[in-house]
């Protein structure tokens, strides 16, 4: 049974190291990312030694990671759209509220089909 070695992108490794730096336990991050905890320790050490040039290789993404990245981009775009629409809705509500506060002049009465005013 031969399996090919997985190659990870720089972004994937940096994301893993950032999670470790933010206080997540190594075991939890390893399970969630499906990598060996020892690999996480190696990546953290490499990043600590040379943060600007760590993980210079290209790597390749797994199909699931590509799908997840695409979905995260879509979620981000939708969040921006929702914020924009909420702002528009807030402006419309404020405009309606301000228009409701303006007194309207009393009506002269409804007109009828024949063009004559209402008889009083």
HELIX and SHEET records of a PDB file:
HELIX    1   1 UNK A   10  UNK A   21  1                                  12    
HELIX    2   2 UNK A   26  UNK A   33  1                                   8    
HELIX    3   3 UNK A   37  UNK A   49  1                                  13    
HELIX    4   4 UNK A   63  UNK A  101  1                                  39    
END                                                                             
